Amino acid sequence: MLKKLIVAAASVLVATSALAVDESNVEKSYVMKDGSTVYVFKDGKMAMENKFGRVERMAEGHVMETKDGQKIMMKGDEIWRLERALHPNRGGR
């Protein structure tokens, strides 16, 4: 029972953090096998959010696998863009 509750809470956290991203700059997002989410911006560059909702660095050229088995290669590492989209009130802007 506790395991189901933890899985449900983690799912809500991932869904909530995915909705928090400013969709005006994001063209697409992909859920990865490990539960992280990769966001593709309109200019083709990418950023990654881990399964806990924190922005995470990923080396350019790293090949990742989506939940449905599709392979994606990381282009860019736009952590500052994703951080700004997730937390627009930080940094005094």
C-alpha positions in Angstrom: 0.0 0.0 0.0 2.8 2.4 0.9 4.6 1.6 -2.3 1.5 2.5 -4.3 1.2 5.8 -2.4 4.8 6.7 -3.1 4.4 5.9 -6.8 1.2 8.0 -7.0 2.9 10.9 -5.2 5.9 10.7 -7.6 3.6 10.7 -10.6 1.8 13.8 -9.4 5.2 15.6 -8.8 6.3 14.8 -12.3 3.0 15.9 -13.9 3.0 19.1 -11.8 6.5 20.1 -12.7 5.9 19.4 -16.4 2.9 21.8 -16.3 5.0 24.5 -14.6 7.2 25.0 -17.6 6.5 28.1 -19.7 5.1 26.6 -22.8 5.7 29.7 -24.9 9.4 28.7 -25.3 9.0 24.9 -25.4 8.2 23.2 -28.6 8.1 19.6 -27.3 8.7 17.6 -24.2 9.6 13.9 -23.9 9.3 11.7 -20.8 12.4 9.5 -20.5 12.6 5.9 -19.3 14.1 7.0 -16.0 11.2 9.4 -15.3 13.1 12.6 -16.3 11.7 15.0 -18.9 13.6 16.6 -21.8 12.2 19.9 -23.1 13.0 21.0 -26.7 12.9 24.7 -27.2 11.7 26.4 -30.4 15.3 26.8 -31.6 16.0 23.1 -31.2 18.1 23.3 -28.1 17.2 21.2 -25.1 17.2 21.0 -21.3 16.4 18.3 -18.9 14.5 18.1 -15.7 15.0 15.0 -13.5 12.2 12.9 -12.0 12.3 15.0 -8.9 11.6 18.3 -10.8 15.1 19.7 -10.6 17.0 21.0 -13.7 19.8 18.6 -14.5 22.9 19.0 -16.7 23.3 16.6 -19.6 26.3 16.5 -21.9 25.6 17.5 -25.5 25.5 14.5 -27.8 24.4 12.1 -25.1 21.8 9.6 -26.4 18.7 9.2 -24.2 15.7 6.8 -24.5 12.1 7.9 -24.2 9.5 6.0 -22.3 8.2 4.6 -25.6 11.7 3.5 -26.8 12.6 6.4 -29.1 16.2 7.6 -29.1 17.0 11.3 -28.7 20.4 13.0 -28.8 20.9 15.9 -26.5 21.5 19.2 -28.3 22.7 22.1 -26.1 22.3 22.2 -22.4 20.0 25.1 -21.8 19.7 24.7 -18.0 19.3 28.5 -17.5 16.3 28.6 -19.9 14.6 25.8 -18.2 15.4 27.1 -14.7 13.9 30.5 -15.7 10.8 28.8 -17.1 10.3 26.6 -14.0 11.1 29.4 -11.5 10.3 32.8 -13.1 10.4 34.7 -9.8 14.0 33.9 -8.9 17.0 36.0 -9.9 15.3 39.4 -9.7 13.9 39.5 -13.2 
